[in-house]
Amino acid sequence: MTSPPDLSAIVEGLLGRLSDLGGVVVAFSGGVDSTVLLAAALRSLPRGRVVAATADSPSLARTELAHAQRLVEAMGAEHVLVPVDELSVDGYRANAGDRCYFCKQTMLSAFSELAVTRGLGHVATGTHLGDRRAPHRPGLRAARELRVVEPLADAGFDKSAIRALARAWELDVADKPASPCLASRLAVGVPVTIGRLNLVERSEAAARLFLTESGVHPRDLRVRLLADQFRLELDEQTYTDVTNAGLIDSVLQHLSSTGLVVHGTLTHYRSGSVS
């Protein structure tokens, strides 16, 4: 059994790695990984040598964009919204299993241009050791091709160490659930369209509101679009609460008002269940 890394040692390595870069554009989503990375960059470099960049695209939920903007403002960093259009890329729209490659290639290319314009030289992502060990991460191939740096992984951070550092630095995102892009809710083979992305965002907001008003407070909630049906996934506790309250049929019927006119089912949340 591998012992957990010494947090102070890997933090020192992270800060040293960022300092050596001299300047960085942080690919910022507002999740715990990119927030810890941005906080570390601000501790390692002069403020004028750090820019947080967020890809503004239809696949980013507006609530997540607003959250990211609030975080960067609170941290006192410069925040640049970079318009990107993954939907113009055939491979992204086809969603054949390597969608993330085309997404990251489009997004990180735009961030690289920003870094050159600002004279910063490097784009950094919140990739950690767990990401590198995952069996299917086509987005990492795009990052390698574009020579994007991964300071968290290089310093030895896994997800648990990232959350531990977020708590130590009193960052609000320490316990924030993962919130990947809206396109991740579309099963492989279901083409990505602006209509489907909007439908997912609308449906998840409606499901969350309906459950909250019914006295159930979901942590992880996903609406997955499959070939001929949809699937509502809930974290284990919420699934139990919904079942015990007899709300399964009600919440599925409620989702039909958002435009989900096909048959729906309810199941336990599982990360990447349709990728």
Secondary structure, DSSP 8 states (H G I E B T S, - for coil): ------HHHHHHHHHHHHHHH--EEEE--SSHHHHHHHHHHHHHS-GGGEEEEEEESTTS-HHHHHHHHHHHHHHT-EEEEEE--GGGSHHHHHTSS-HHHHHHHHHHHHHHHHHHHHT---EE----HHHHHSS--HHHHHHHHTT-B-HHHHHT--HHHHHHHHHHTT-TTTT------GGGGB-TTS---HHHHHHHHHHHHHHHHHHHHTT---SSEEEEE-SSEEEEEE-HHHHHHHHHTT-HHHHHHHHGGGT--SEEEEEE--TTTT-
